[in-house]
C-alpha cells in the first residue's frame, strides 16, 4: 500500500512540476539527478534502512526491553501516527537549526544544500551520517514505546511524500496555510544561495515552528540561485567523504577509471535524451554563482 502511494506521488509531482513550475525551464533530467536517484534514493536508502533497524534500533530495544511496556499500544493508530509526527517534526526543526549554526554539524548537512537544481527528488540528497542520526532518533521511540507495527511504514511513507513535496519545483500558493503547513514556497528559499536565508526556514512539515521561533522567511519574490556559495563535489562518494576530507573532483577526473565511473550519470541521461540534448542541457543550466571559499562561509557559523 505505502509503495503504491509513493509511486503515485512521484508521478503526480513530476506532472505538477511540468505543468506548474516554480522555477521555469528546469529540465526533468537535470544535472545531478543520476546521483540523487540511484546513489541516494536507491542504494544509500536501502543500506541505511538495514543498518538503522537491524543493527541499531533492534539491538537497543532488546537491551532495554522498553517496548514490552506498550506505553502507547492502547492508543488508536491514527493518534500514534500524529503523536510521533509532531514529536519528530519538533525535534527535526531544532536539529536542522543546529546544523546550520554549528561548523561541525554543518558538514553533515552541506551535501543536502549542494544541489543547484531543487526538485521532487533533490531532498533525497542527504549525507549518510545525517540520515543515520535523524532516522534512528525518529524511529527508535516508535519501536521502544511499543507502537503499532503499522506506525513505522505509515510515518515513513508520509515522510517520503512530504519530503518530495517541500522540495518540488511546483508553484504552490497556499496563502495563510503557509503559516502552519510547510511547502515549496518556504523550502525553495531555504535552498537558495542567499545569505539572508541560510539561517531561516528550518521547518519540515509544520511551518509553524519557523513562525513561532522567529526563523521564517517568505518574501514575495523567488530565489534566482541555488546551492552552496563555494566549490563542492558532485560525486556521491566524494560528497560522503567531504565530511572528513574535501577532495578536488576535477583533479580526479584526470584518472581514466574515475572519469569512466564519473560519466555514468551522463550516459544515463543519454539513454533518454541523446547526446545532443545532454549538451544542450548543460548550456541551459544557470551559471554557478560567484563562489566564496568554504572558510569564508564558515566565519558566519558559531563553533
Secondary structure, DSSP 8 states (H G I E B T S, - for coil): -HHHHHHHHHHHHHHHHHHSBSSTT--TT-TTHHIIIIIIIIIIHHHHHHHHIIIIIHHHHHHH--GGG-SSTTS-HHHHHHHHHHHHHHHHHHHHHHHHH-HHHHHHHTTTT--SS--TTGGG---HHHHHHHHHHHHHHHHHTT--THHHHHHHHHHHHHHHHHHS-B----GGGGGTB--HHHHHHHTBS-GGGTTS---SSBTHHHHHTT-----SS--S-BS-SS----SHHHHHHTTT----HHHHTTSHHHHHHHTHHHHHHHHHH-HHHHHHHHHHS--------HHHHHTTS--
